[in-house]
């Protein structure tokens, strides 16, 4: 069973998917179950300051930066994407990043209920700004 907006990766071929609508089945790729990537948050003692998205309110929406200490954006180690989701999951925006770019997503919206941010580091995995994301 999957849940909406969960991420899964195939550890054989690298396919990386996000669930648009949930279903009862198991996601399989290259003949084996895909790995469910569970986001880490600031409760992680190691590396959280470089990975947890930091959300700044602006006049027109939000700036989401990774993290409170700037994360490397080198060829071998970088933030591959930042994603913002409204708490009710009605709106999703993802920005793909490349080495040497600044790991920032500038979001224009009237998000009165705030925003949840997730980012993916090619080495250290998935991280979220949301507390208590671990299940
Ligand atoms: Fe990293």
Boltz pocket constraint, residues with backbone or C-beta under 6 A from the ligand:
constraints:
  - pocket:
      binder: B
      contacts: [[A, 50], [A, 51], [A, 71], [A, 77], [A, 78], [A, 121], [A, 122], [A, 123], [A, 124]]
      max_distance: 6.0
